[in-house]
């Protein structure tokens, strides 16, 4: 069994209203040294596979097809054995 | 300038309807080897600080006060210099 840890982030050129709202709220709380906040998704996927390579291929495929919107988002995958 | 990379995850005992929906959708697409999906948040915070320690303290504080709901969520922070 493998666990894929996936970070999905909005592309740099895409506006991030959630992150902007969080930054404004933090400024209002007094955190003036926080310059920018961007909010993406963190996805943990448990995969039954024979090898790390196979697990990564499945995770990459699942992200491309469903979990990330590649027009607006990038993703990185890290595989660990569990 | 430092960048804090924060992973916010739902606690193990908390149901994750978004993750469950993603798992069902992946099963319907034929990914039967995917056993479990949990979806959390990935937050990037740019912080002006004099040291890594100070940046981490600010990030931890911001997460505790605003970005994570500690009743239901856990978070991990990783600091990098940018």
Backbone of each chain as nested JSON, in Angstrom:
{
  "chains": [
    {"id": "A", "residues": [
      {"number": 1, "name": "UNK", "atoms": {"N": [0.845, -1.21, 0.0], "CA": [0.0, 0.0, 0.0], "C": [0.877, 1.256, 0.0]}},
      {"number": 2, "name": "UNK", "atoms": {"N": [0.518, 2.184, -0.832], "CA": [1.254, 3.441, -0.908], "C": [0.327, 4.612, -0.612]}},
      {"number": 3, "name": "UNK", "atoms": {"N": [0.923, 5.681, -0.112], "CA": [0.156, 6.901, 0.092], "C": [0.729, 7.984, -0.809]}},
      {"number": 4, "name": "UNK", "atoms": {"N": [-0.149, 8.593, -1.607], "CA": [0.272, 9.72, -2.441], "C": [-0.152, 11.006, -1.747]}},
      {"number": 5, "name": "UNK", "atoms": {"N": [0.812, 11.897, -1.558], "CA": [0.521, 13.214, -0.991], "C": [0.556, 14.215, -2.129]}},
      {"number": 6, "name": "UNK", "atoms": {"N": [-0.578, 14.819, -2.415], "CA": [-0.694, 15.695, -3.582], "C": [-0.972, 17.129, -3.141]}},
      {"number": 7, "name": "UNK", "atoms": {"N": [-0.154, 18.058, -3.599], "CA": [-0.433, 19.472, -3.388], "C": [-0.941, 20.067, -4.692]}},
      {"number": 8, "name": "UNK", "atoms": {"N": [-2.141, 20.603, -4.648], "CA": [-2.717, 21.247, -5.823], "C": [-2.708, 22.756, -5.586]}},
      {"number": 9, "name": "UNK", "atoms": {"N": [-2.078, 23.485, -6.489], "CA": [-1.981, 24.94, -6.31], "C": [-2.533, 25.653, -7.531]}},
      {"number": 10, "name": "UNK", "atoms": {"N": [-3.136, 26.803, -7.303], "CA": [-3.579, 27.64, -8.42], "C": [-2.356, 28.162, -9.15]}},
      {"number": 11, "name": "UNK", "atoms": {"N": [-2.412, 28.224, -10.481], "CA": [-1.3, 28.793, -11.239], "C": [-1.095, 30.248, -10.848]}},
      {"number": 12, "name": "UNK", "atoms": {"N": [0.148, 30.681, -10.957], "CA": [0.55, 32.031, -10.549], "C": [-0.339, 33.127, -11.148]}},
      {"number": 13, "name": "UNK", "atoms": {"N": [-0.736, 32.937, -12.399], "CA": [-1.479, 33.996, -13.095], "C": [-2.96, 34.03, -12.719]}},
      {"number": 14, "name": "UNK", "atoms": {"N": [-3.415, 33.036, -11.962], "CA": [-4.84, 32.956, -11.622], "C": [-5.097, 33.663, -10.287]}},
      {"number": 15, "name": "UNK", "atoms": {"N": [-6.087, 34.534, -10.252], "CA": [-6.455, 35.207, -9.006], "C": [-6.945, 34.193, -7.984]}},
      {"number": 16, "name": "UNK", "atoms": {"N": [-6.624, 34.451, -6.713], "CA": [-6.987, 33.53, -5.638], "C": [-7.809, 34.288, -4.591]}},
      {"number": 17, "name": "UNK", "atoms": {"N": [-9.138, 34.389, -4.797], "CA": [-9.964, 35.191, -3.884], "C": [-9.953, 34.676, -2.445]}},
      {"number": 18, "name": "UNK", "atoms": {"N": [-9.897, 33.333, -2.266], "CA": [-9.851, 32.774, -0.909], "C": [-8.584, 33.219, -0.184]}},
      {"number": 19, "name": "UNK", "atoms": {"N": [-7.465, 33.138, -0.927], "CA": [-6.182, 33.543, -0.334], "C": [-6.168, 35.025, -0.013]}},
      {"number": 20, "name": "UNK", "atoms": {"N": [-6.753, 35.825, -0.912], "CA": [-6.795, 37.266, -0.691], "C": [-7.625, 37.586, 0.557]}},
      {"number": 21, "name": "UNK", "atoms": {"N": [-8.76, 36.899, 0.685], "CA": [-9.613, 37.12, 1.864], "C": [-8.864, 36.75, 3.14]}},
      {"number": 22, "name": "UNK", "atoms": {"N": [-8.121, 35.643, 3.088], "CA": [-7.358, 35.217, 4.267], "C": [-6.286, 36.251, 4.612]}},
      {"number": 23, "name": "UNK", "atoms": {"N": [-5.612, 36.781, 3.58], "CA": [-4.583, 37.791, 3.831], "C": [-5.186, 39.043, 4.47]}},
      {"number": 24, "name": "UNK", "atoms": {"N": [-6.321, 39.495, 3.93], "CA": [-6.973, 40.677, 4.507], "C": [-7.35, 40.424, 5.962]}},
      {"number": 25, "name": "UNK", "atoms": {"N": [-7.908, 39.248, 6.228], "CA": [-8.321, 38.918, 7.599], "C": [-7.109, 38.895, 8.53]}},
      {"number": 26, "name": "UNK", "atoms": {"N": [-5.989, 38.347, 8.037], "CA": [-4.774, 38.299, 8.866], "C": [-4.239, 39.706, 9.116]}},
      {"number": 27, "name": "UNK", "atoms": {"N": [-4.305, 40.562, 8.091], "CA": [-3.88, 41.955, 8.299], "C": [-4.745, 42.621, 9.355]}},
      {"number": 28, "name": "UNK", "atoms": {"N": [-6.059, 42.354, 9.288], "CA": [-6.966, 42.942, 10.284], "C": [-6.677, 42.432, 11.695]}},
      {"number": 29, "name": "UNK", "atoms": {"N": [-6.127, 41.215, 11.775], "CA": [-5.756, 40.664, 13.086], "C": [-4.385, 41.168, 13.539]}},
      {"number": 30, "name": "UNK", "atoms": {"N": [-3.717, 41.962, 12.713], "CA": [-2.442, 42.546, 13.104], "C": [-1.207, 41.888, 12.514]}},
      {"number": 31, "name": "UNK", "atoms": {"N": [-1.406, 40.861, 11.659], "CA": [-0.248, 40.187, 11.06], "C": [0.209, 40.943, 9.813]}},
      {"number": 32, "name": "UNK", "atoms": {"N": [0.852, 42.099, 10.013], "CA": [1.191, 42.957, 8.88], "C": [2.416, 42.449, 8.121]}},
      {"number": 33, "name": "UNK", "atoms": {"N": [3.166, 41.511, 8.694], "CA": [4.347, 40.985, 8.0], "C": [3.99, 39.869, 7.017]}},
      {"number": 34, "name": "UNK", "atoms": {"N": [2.722, 39.467, 6.996], "CA": [2.286, 38.448, 6.031], "C": [1.966, 39.134, 4.715]}},
      {"number": 35, "name": "UNK", "atoms": {"N": [2.749, 38.828, 3.686], "CA": [2.641, 39.561, 2.426], "C": [1.667, 38.931, 1.451]}},
      {"number": 36, "name": "UNK", "atoms": {"N": [1.581, 37.63, 1.478], "CA": [0.722, 36.989, 0.503], "C": [0.274, 35.628, 1.038]}},
      {"number": 37, "name": "UNK", "atoms": {"N": [-0.951, 35.269, 0.707], "CA": [-1.477, 33.956, 1.092], "C": [-2.123, 33.352, -0.144]}},
      {"number": 38, "name": "UNK", "atoms": {"N": [-1.768, 32.116, -0.435], "CA": [-2.455, 31.41, -1.527], "C": [-2.951, 30.068, -0.996]}},
      {"number": 39, "name": "UNK", "atoms": {"N": [-4.182, 29.748, -1.322], "CA": [-4.802, 28.549, -0.757], "C": [-5.09, 27.539, -1.854]}},
      {"number": 40, "name": "UNK", "atoms": {"N": [-4.56, 26.345, -1.679], "CA": [-4.803, 25.259, -2.624], "C": [-5.355, 24.052, -1.889]}},
      {"number": 41, "name": "UNK", "atoms": {"N": [-5.215, 22.881, -2.508], "CA": [-5.725, 21.664, -1.894], "C": [-4.578, 20.726, -1.549]}},
      {"number": 42, "name": "UNK", "atoms": {"N": [-4.769, 19.982, -0.47], "CA": [-3.825, 18.933, -0.098], "C": [-4.614, 17.631, -0.076]}},
      {"number": 43, "name": "UNK", "atoms": {"N": [-4.213, 16.681, -0.914], "CA": [-4.995, 15.458, -1.064], "C": [-4.138, 14.252, -0.695]}},
      {"number": 44, "name": "UNK", "atoms": {"N": [-4.659, 13.406, 0.19], "CA": [-3.976, 12.156, 0.537], "C": [-4.74, 11.005, -0.118]}},
      {"number": 45, "name": "UNK", "atoms": {"N": [-4.024, 10.204, -0.88], "CA": [-4.662, 9.08, -1.586], "C": [-3.964, 7.782, -1.201]}},
      {"number": 46, "name": "UNK", "atoms": {"N": [-4.73, 6.836, -0.68], "CA": [-4.179, 5.509, -0.398], "C": [-4.399, 4.615, -1.606]}},
      {"number": 47, "name": "UNK", "atoms": {"N": [-3.3, 4.048, -2.099], "CA": [-3.358, 3.282, -3.344], "C": [-2.755, 1.895, -3.132]}},
      {"number": 48, "name": "UNK", "atoms": {"N": [-3.506, 0.867, -3.587], "CA": [-2.959, -0.49, -3.591], "C": [-2.159, -0.65, -4.874]}},
      {"number": 49, "name": "UNK", "atoms": {"N": [-0.859, -0.844, -4.768], "CA": [-0.043, -0.983, -5.974], "C": [1.177, -1.842, -5.644]}},
      {"number": 50, "name": "UNK", "atoms": {"N": [1.791, -2.392, -6.703], "CA": [2.937, -3.276, -6.501], "C": [4.235, -2.506, -6.347]}},
      {"number": 51, "name": "UNK", "atoms": {"N": [4.291, -1.311, -6.888], "CA": [5.53, -0.554, -6.804], "C": [5.226, 0.925, -6.657]}},
      {"number": 52, "name": "UNK", "atoms": {"N": [6.247, 1.659, -6.21], "CA": [6.105, 3.097, -6.059], "C": [5.777, 3.734, -7.405]}},
      {"number": 53, "name": "UNK", "atoms": {"N": [6.421, 3.222, -8.441], "CA": [6.219, 3.772, -9.783], "C": [4.77, 3.617, -10.236]}},
      {"number": 54, "name": "UNK", "atoms": {"N": [4.22, 2.429, -9.977], "CA": [2.829, 2.17, -10.362], "C": [1.89, 3.094, -9.579]}},
      {"number": 55, "name": "UNK", "atoms": {"N": [2.165, 3.236, -8.267], "CA": [1.332, 4.106, -7.427], "C": [1.378, 5.544, -7.937]}},
      {"number": 56, "name": "UNK", "atoms": {"N": [2.573, 5.979, -8.316], "CA": [2.673, 7.357, -8.8], "C": [1.908, 7.547, -10.105]}},
      {"number": 57, "name": "UNK", "atoms": {"N": [1.979, 6.547, -10.983], "CA": [1.266, 6.645, -12.254], "C": [-0.235, 6.745, -12.022]}},
      {"number": 58, "name": "UNK", "atoms": {"N": [-0.745, 5.934, -11.074], "CA": [-2.186, 5.974, -10.757], "C": [-2.561, 7.334, -10.185]}},
      {"number": 59, "name": "UNK", "atoms": {"N": [-1.738, 7.84, -9.251], "CA": [-2.033, 9.133, -8.618], "C": [-2.012, 10.258, -9.657]}},
      {"number": 60, "name": "UNK", "atoms": {"N": [-1.021, 10.214, -10.541], "CA": [-0.89, 11.266, -11.557], "C": [-2.109, 11.262, -12.484]}},
      {"number": 61, "name": "UNK", "atoms": {"N": [-2.533, 10.067, -12.845], "CA": [-3.691, 9.897, -13.715], "C": [-4.963, 10.413, -13.028]}},
      {"number": 62, "name": "UNK", "atoms": {"N": [-5.127, 10.057, -11.765], "CA": [-6.315, 10.477, -11.014], "C": [-6.352, 12.005, -10.88]}},
      {"number": 63, "name": "UNK", "atoms": {"N": [-5.18, 12.606, -10.674], "CA": [-5.117, 14.07, -10.564], "C": [-5.462, 14.722, -11.893]}},
      {"number": 64, "name": "UNK", "atoms": {"N": [-4.886, 14.203, -12.979], "CA": [-5.128, 14.799, -14.293], "C": [-6.596, 14.698, -14.679]}},
      {"number": 65, "name": "UNK", "atoms": {"N": [-7.198, 13.554, -14.35], "CA": [-8.563, 13.306, -14.821], "C": [-9.621, 13.913, -13.921]}},
      {"number": 66, "name": "UNK", "atoms": {"N": [-9.348, 13.979, -12.62], "CA": [-10.437, 14.382, -11.714], "C": [-10.039, 15.404, -10.657]}},
      {"number": 67, "name": "UNK", "atoms": {"N": [-8.915, 15.177, -9.98], "CA": [-8.68, 15.936, -8.749], "C": [-8.152, 17.347, -8.98]}},
      {"number": 68, "name": "UNK", "atoms": {"N": [-7.451, 17.561, -10.078], "CA": [-6.952, 18.908, -10.368], "C": [-7.516, 19.385, -11.704]}},
      {"number": 69, "name": "UNK", "atoms": {"N": [-7.723, 20.672, -11.802], "CA": [-8.164, 21.283, -13.054], "C": [-6.93, 21.895, -13.711]}},
      {"number": 70, "name": "UNK", "atoms": {"N": [-6.382, 21.189, -14.703], "CA": [-5.067, 21.594, -15.224], "C": [-5.068, 22.903, -16.002]}},
      {"number": 71, "name": "UNK", "atoms": {"N": [-6.241, 23.422, -16.314], "CA": [-6.285, 24.74, -16.946], "C": [-5.841, 25.811, -15.949]}},
      {"number": 72, "name": "UNK", "atoms": {"N": [-6.235, 25.614, -14.694], "CA": [-5.98, 26.637, -13.678], "C": [-5.004, 26.199, -12.596]}},
      {"number": 73, "name": "UNK", "atoms": {"N": [-4.768, 24.899, -12.492], "CA": [-4.017, 24.398, -11.335], "C": [-2.811, 23.552, -11.737]}},
      {"number": 74, "name": "UNK", "atoms": {"N": [-1.796, 23.599, -10.887], "CA": [-0.656, 22.692, -10.995], "C": [-0.723, 21.727, -9.824]}},
      {"number": 75, "name": "UNK", "atoms": {"N": [-0.044, 20.58, -9.97], "CA": [0.015, 19.69, -8.81], "C": [1.366, 19.009, -8.704]}},
      {"number": 76, "name": "UNK", "atoms": {"N": [1.745, 18.697, -7.473], "CA": [2.95, 17.906, -7.241], "C": [2.545, 16.668, -6.436]}},
      {"number": 77, "name": "UNK", "atoms": {"N": [3.241, 15.566, -6.71], "CA": [2.907, 14.3, -6.056], "C": [4.133, 13.754, -5.345]}},
      {"number": 78, "name": "UNK", "atoms": {"N": [3.914, 13.29, -4.128], "CA": [4.989, 12.645, -3.376], "C": [4.446, 11.301, -2.902]}},
      {"number": 79, "name": "UNK", "atoms": {"N": [5.207, 10.245, -3.156], "CA": [4.719, 8.905, -2.801], "C": [5.474, 8.375, -1.583]}},
      {"number": 80, "name": "UNK", "atoms": {"N": [4.749, 7.814, -0.621], "CA": [5.405, 7.147, 0.507], "C": [4.785, 5.777, 0.682]}},
      {"number": 81, "name": "UNK", "atoms": {"N": [5.586, 4.844, 1.165], "CA": [5.083, 3.494, 1.417], "C": [4.434, 3.487, 2.805]}},
      {"number": 82, "name": "UNK", "atoms": {"N": [3.27, 2.848, 2.92], "CA": [2.636, 2.779, 4.255], "C": [2.342, 1.335, 4.644]}}
    ]},
    {"id": "B", "residues": [
      {"number": 1, "name": "UNK", "atoms": {"N": [12.793, 37.255, 3.401], "CA": [11.429, 36.759, 3.141], "C": [11.407, 35.227, 3.228]}},
      {"number": 2, "name": "UNK", "atoms": {"N": [10.409, 34.735, 3.917], "CA": [10.257, 33.288, 4.057], "C": [8.908, 32.853, 3.497]}},
      {"number": 3, "name": "UNK", "atoms": {"N": [8.886, 31.596, 3.074], "CA": [7.613, 31.037, 2.629], "C": [7.242, 29.879, 3.55]}},
      {"number": 4, "name": "UNK", "atoms": {"N": [6.035, 29.959, 4.112], "CA": [5.546, 28.854, 4.941], "C": [4.612, 28.002, 4.094]}},
      {"number": 5, "name": "UNK", "atoms": {"N": [4.892, 26.702, 4.059], "CA": [4.022, 25.758, 3.345], "C": [3.234, 24.994, 4.396]}},
      {"number": 6, "name": "UNK", "atoms": {"N": [1.939, 25.176, 4.405], "CA": [1.104, 24.61, 5.462], "C": [0.154, 23.572, 4.874]}},
      {"number": 7, "name": "UNK", "atoms": {"N": [0.173, 22.372, 5.448], "CA": [-0.817, 21.366, 5.075], "C": [-1.835, 21.256, 6.197]}},
      {"number": 8, "name": "UNK", "atoms": {"N": [-3.086, 21.512, 5.877], "CA": [-4.157, 21.395, 6.867], "C": [-4.961, 20.15, 6.537]}},
      {"number": 9, "name": "UNK", "atoms": {"N": [-5.069, 19.231, 7.496], "CA": [-5.779, 17.974, 7.246], "C": [-6.888, 17.797, 8.276]}},
      {"number": 10, "name": "UNK", "atoms": {"N": [-7.974, 17.195, 7.853], "CA": [-9.029, 16.844, 8.793], "C": [-8.52, 15.759, 9.736]}},
      {"number": 11, "name": "UNK", "atoms": {"N": [-8.89, 15.842, 11.012], "CA": [-8.484, 14.786, 11.945], "C": [-9.087, 13.453, 11.53]}},
      {"number": 12, "name": "UNK", "atoms": {"N": [-8.349, 12.387, 11.863], "CA": [-8.729, 11.024, 11.451], "C": [-10.186, 10.697, 11.78]}},
      {"number": 13, "name": "UNK", "atoms": {"N": [-10.669, 11.163, 12.924], "CA": [-12.003, 10.772, 13.382], "C": [-13.116, 11.568, 12.705]}},
      {"number": 14, "name": "UNK", "atoms": {"N": [-12.743, 12.586, 11.935], "CA": [-13.75, 13.447, 11.304], "C": [-14.073, 12.926, 9.906]}},
      {"number": 15, "name": "UNK", "atoms": {"N": [-15.363, 12.787, 9.619], "CA": [-15.786, 12.361, 8.277], "C": [-15.37, 13.39, 7.235]}},
      {"number": 16, "name": "UNK", "atoms": {"N": [-15.0, 12.911, 6.042], "CA": [-14.541, 13.804, 4.989], "C": [-15.418, 13.593, 3.747]}},
      {"number": 17, "name": "UNK", "atoms": {"N": [-16.555, 14.274, 3.669], "CA": [-17.481, 14.041, 2.555], "C": [-16.876, 14.366, 1.188]}},
      {"number": 18, "name": "UNK", "atoms": {"N": [-16.025, 15.412, 1.11], "CA": [-15.385, 15.753, -0.16], "C": [-14.482, 14.614, -0.625]}},
      {"number": 19, "name": "UNK", "atoms": {"N": [-13.701, 14.075, 0.321], "CA": [-12.808, 12.97, 0.006], "C": [-13.58, 11.736, -0.421]}},
      {"number": 20, "name": "UNK", "atoms": {"N": [-14.699, 11.49, 0.281], "CA": [-15.512, 10.313, -0.028], "C": [-16.098, 10.441, -1.432]}},
      {"number": 21, "name": "UNK", "atoms": {"N": [-16.57, 11.644, -1.767], "CA": [-17.128, 11.876, -3.105], "C": [-16.06, 11.666, -4.174]}},
      {"number": 22, "name": "UNK", "atoms": {"N": [-14.836, 12.146, -3.907], "CA": [-13.742, 11.98, -4.866], "C": [-13.426, 10.495, -5.045]}},
      {"number": 23, "name": "UNK", "atoms": {"N": [-13.429, 9.747, -3.942], "CA": [-13.132, 8.308, -4.036], "C": [-14.186, 7.588, -4.877]}},
      {"number": 24, "name": "UNK", "atoms": {"N": [-15.452, 7.908, -4.615], "CA": [-16.533, 7.29, -5.399], "C": [-16.387, 7.611, -6.88]}},
      {"number": 25, "name": "UNK", "atoms": {"N": [-16.094, 8.889, -7.168], "CA": [-15.946, 9.307, -8.569], "C": [-14.783, 8.561, -9.222]}},
      {"number": 26, "name": "UNK", "atoms": {"N": [-13.681, 8.396, -8.48], "CA": [-12.524, 7.682, -9.031], "C": [-12.853, 6.212, -9.258]}},
      {"number": 27, "name": "UNK", "atoms": {"N": [-13.621, 5.61, -8.332], "CA": [-14.039, 4.215, -8.531], "C": [-14.887, 4.097, -9.797]}},
      {"number": 28, "name": "UNK", "atoms": {"N": [-15.798, 5.079, -9.983], "CA": [-16.64, 5.064, -11.185], "C": [-15.821, 5.221, -12.459]}},
      {"number": 29, "name": "UNK", "atoms": {"N": [-14.671, 5.892, -12.353], "CA": [-13.785, 6.037, -13.516], "C": [-12.893, 4.808, -13.711]}},
      {"number": 30, "name": "UNK", "atoms": {"N": [-13.006, 3.836, -12.802], "CA": [-12.255, 2.599, -12.953], "C": [-11.006, 2.481, -12.09]}},
      {"number": 31, "name": "UNK", "atoms": {"N": [-10.758, 3.465, -11.227], "CA": [-9.572, 3.39, -10.352], "C": [-9.914, 2.596, -9.102]}},
      {"number": 32, "name": "UNK", "atoms": {"N": [-10.013, 1.274, -9.254], "CA": [-10.475, 0.464, -8.128], "C": [-9.38, 0.23, -7.1]}},
      {"number": 33, "name": "UNK", "atoms": {"N": [-8.117, 0.542, -7.439], "CA": [-7.038, 0.316, -6.482], "C": [-6.872, 1.502, -5.522]}},
      {"number": 34, "name": "UNK", "atoms": {"N": [-7.66, 2.547, -5.736], "CA": [-7.61, 3.685, -4.817], "C": [-8.53, 3.39, -3.643]}},
      {"number": 35, "name": "UNK", "atoms": {"N": [-7.945, 3.264, -2.46], "CA": [-8.706, 2.804, -1.308], "C": [-9.329, 3.938, -0.516]}},
      {"number": 36, "name": "UNK", "atoms": {"N": [-8.643, 5.068, -0.461], "CA": [-9.155, 6.151, 0.368], "C": [-8.607, 7.483, -0.15]}},
      {"number": 37, "name": "UNK", "atoms": {"N": [-9.438, 8.492, -0.069], "CA": [-9.015, 9.842, -0.46], "C": [-9.425, 10.792, 0.655]}},
      {"number": 38, "name": "UNK", "atoms": {"N": [-8.502, 11.606, 1.1], "CA": [-8.874, 12.651, 2.055], "C": [-8.38, 13.988, 1.51]}},
      {"number": 39, "name": "UNK", "atoms": {"N": [-9.247, 14.98, 1.602], "CA": [-8.93, 16.275, 1.009], "C": [-8.806, 17.343, 2.094]}},
      {"number": 40, "name": "UNK", "atoms": {"N": [-7.66, 17.993, 2.108], "CA": [-7.434, 19.08, 3.047], "C": [-7.023, 20.336, 2.3]}},
      {"number": 41, "name": "UNK", "atoms": {"N": [-6.372, 21.253, 3.01], "CA": [-5.948, 22.499, 2.38], "C": [-4.432, 22.597, 2.344]}},
      {"number": 42, "name": "UNK", "atoms": {"N": [-3.926, 23.223, 1.307], "CA": [-2.499, 23.519, 1.202], "C": [-2.372, 25.037, 1.096]}},
      {"number": 43, "name": "UNK", "atoms": {"N": [-1.699, 25.635, 2.061], "CA": [-1.637, 27.092, 2.12], "C": [-0.192, 27.548, 2.025]}},
      {"number": 44, "name": "UNK", "atoms": {"N": [0.066, 28.492, 1.104], "CA": [1.398, 29.092, 0.997], "C": [1.324, 30.507, 1.552]}},
      {"number": 45, "name": "UNK", "atoms": {"N": [2.197, 30.816, 2.499], "CA": [2.189, 32.139, 3.124], "C": [3.563, 32.767, 2.967]}},
      {"number": 46, "name": "UNK", "atoms": {"N": [3.619, 33.949, 2.371], "CA": [4.88, 34.697, 2.301], "C": [4.968, 35.632, 3.5]}},
      {"number": 47, "name": "UNK", "atoms": {"N": [6.067, 35.509, 4.245], "CA": [6.201, 36.249, 5.499], "C": [7.512, 37.027, 5.507]}},
      {"number": 48, "name": "UNK", "atoms": {"N": [7.425, 38.313, 5.864], "CA": [8.63, 39.105, 6.059], "C": [9.082, 38.86, 7.497]}},
      {"number": 49, "name": "UNK", "atoms": {"N": [10.262, 38.286, 7.673], "CA": [10.731, 38.003, 9.033], "C": [12.254, 37.985, 9.039]}},
      {"number": 50, "name": "UNK", "atoms": {"N": [12.838, 38.151, 10.214], "CA": [14.295, 38.197, 10.311], "C": [14.919, 36.807, 10.377]}},
      {"number": 51, "name": "UNK", "atoms": {"N": [14.156, 35.842, 10.842], "CA": [14.726, 34.507, 10.969], "C": [13.653, 33.471, 10.663]}},
      {"number": 52, "name": "UNK", "atoms": {"N": [14.135, 32.259, 10.389], "CA": [13.233, 31.15, 10.116], "C": [12.323, 30.897, 11.313]}},
      {"number": 53, "name": "UNK", "atoms": {"N": [12.917, 31.037, 12.516], "CA": [12.172, 30.787, 13.749], "C": [11.004, 31.769, 13.883]}},
      {"number": 54, "name": "UNK", "atoms": {"N": [11.293, 33.048, 13.597], "CA": [10.256, 34.072, 13.696], "C": [9.148, 33.805, 12.672]}},
      {"number": 55, "name": "UNK", "atoms": {"N": [9.569, 33.451, 11.442], "CA": [8.586, 33.162, 10.395], "C": [7.696, 32.004, 10.808]}},
      {"number": 56, "name": "UNK", "atoms": {"N": [8.308, 30.968, 11.407], "CA": [7.501, 29.816, 11.799], "C": [6.514, 30.183, 12.897]}},
      {"number": 57, "name": "UNK", "atoms": {"N": [6.961, 31.027, 13.835], "CA": [6.079, 31.444, 14.928], "C": [4.87, 32.208, 14.38]}},
      {"number": 58, "name": "UNK", "atoms": {"N": [5.128, 33.096, 13.409], "CA": [4.034, 33.869, 12.808], "C": [3.065, 32.933, 12.065]}},
      {"number": 59, "name": "UNK", "atoms": {"N": [3.629, 31.997, 11.294], "CA": [2.785, 31.075, 10.535], "C": [1.94, 30.211, 11.471]}},
      {"number": 60, "name": "UNK", "atoms": {"N": [2.559, 29.73, 12.542], "CA": [1.853, 28.862, 13.497], "C": [0.687, 29.623, 14.129]}},
      {"number": 61, "name": "UNK", "atoms": {"N": [0.971, 30.869, 14.499], "CA": [-0.028, 31.736, 15.116], "C": [-1.192, 31.992, 14.151]}},
      {"number": 62, "name": "UNK", "atoms": {"N": [-0.85, 32.293, 12.9], "CA": [-1.882, 32.584, 11.895], "C": [-2.766, 31.355, 11.663]}},
      {"number": 63, "name": "UNK", "atoms": {"N": [-2.138, 30.175, 11.665], "CA": [-2.906, 28.94, 11.469], "C": [-3.834, 28.69, 12.651]}},
      {"number": 64, "name": "UNK", "atoms": {"N": [-3.3, 28.853, 13.863], "CA": [-4.101, 28.596, 15.055], "C": [-5.284, 29.55, 15.136]}},
      {"number": 65, "name": "UNK", "atoms": {"N": [-5.036, 30.822, 14.788], "CA": [-6.077, 31.834, 14.978], "C": [-7.071, 31.886, 13.825]}},
      {"number": 66, "name": "UNK", "atoms": {"N": [-6.616, 31.578, 12.605], "CA": [-7.529, 31.813, 11.474], "C": [-7.593, 30.678, 10.447]}},
      {"number": 67, "name": "UNK", "atoms": {"N": [-6.424, 30.164, 10.044], "CA": [-6.419, 29.331, 8.834], "C": [-6.873, 27.89, 9.066]}},
      {"number": 68, "name": "UNK", "atoms": {"N": [-6.675, 27.383, 10.295], "CA": [-7.114, 26.021, 10.593], "C": [-8.11, 26.048, 11.746]}},
      {"number": 69, "name": "UNK", "atoms": {"N": [-9.043, 25.124, 11.705], "CA": [-9.991, 24.966, 12.801], "C": [-9.495, 23.796, 13.654]}},
      {"number": 70, "name": "UNK", "atoms": {"N": [-8.87, 24.119, 14.773], "CA": [-8.173, 23.075, 15.522], "C": [-9.082, 22.069, 16.213]}},
      {"number": 71, "name": "UNK", "atoms": {"N": [-10.375, 22.337, 16.228], "CA": [-11.298, 21.332, 16.763], "C": [-11.359, 20.134, 15.802]}},
      {"number": 72, "name": "UNK", "atoms": {"N": [-11.286, 20.434, 14.508], "CA": [-11.465, 19.383, 13.502], "C": [-10.222, 19.113, 12.681]}},
      {"number": 73, "name": "UNK", "atoms": {"N": [-9.254, 20.034, 12.71], "CA": [-8.133, 19.935, 11.772], "C": [-6.767, 19.944, 12.473]}},
      {"number": 74, "name": "UNK", "atoms": {"N": [-5.836, 19.282, 11.853], "CA": [-4.429, 19.364, 12.256], "C": [-3.68, 20.106, 11.158]}},
      {"number": 75, "name": "UNK", "atoms": {"N": [-2.509, 20.678, 11.51], "CA": [-1.715, 21.283, 10.446], "C": [-0.235, 21.052, 10.675]}},
      {"number": 76, "name": "UNK", "atoms": {"N": [0.506, 21.016, 9.566], "CA": [1.962, 20.951, 9.642], "C": [2.518, 22.133, 8.855]}},
      {"number": 77, "name": "UNK", "atoms": {"N": [3.656, 22.66, 9.347], "CA": [4.259, 23.842, 8.719], "C": [5.689, 23.528, 8.313]}},
      {"number": 78, "name": "UNK", "atoms": {"N": [6.039, 23.964, 7.113], "CA": [7.416, 23.81, 6.643], "C": [7.852, 25.188, 6.145]}},
      {"number": 79, "name": "UNK", "atoms": {"N": [9.015, 25.647, 6.628], "CA": [9.47, 26.992, 6.271], "C": [10.624, 26.901, 5.273]}},
      {"number": 80, "name": "UNK", "atoms": {"N": [10.557, 27.694, 4.218], "CA": [11.705, 27.791, 3.309], "C": [12.033, 29.263, 3.086]}},
      {"number": 81, "name": "UNK", "atoms": {"N": [13.31, 29.539, 2.866], "CA": [13.744, 30.907, 2.588], "C": [13.528, 31.191, 1.105]}},
      {"number": 82, "name": "UNK", "atoms": {"N": [12.999, 32.372, 0.789], "CA": [12.833, 32.704, -0.64], "C": [13.51, 34.036, -0.956]}}
    ]}
  ]
}
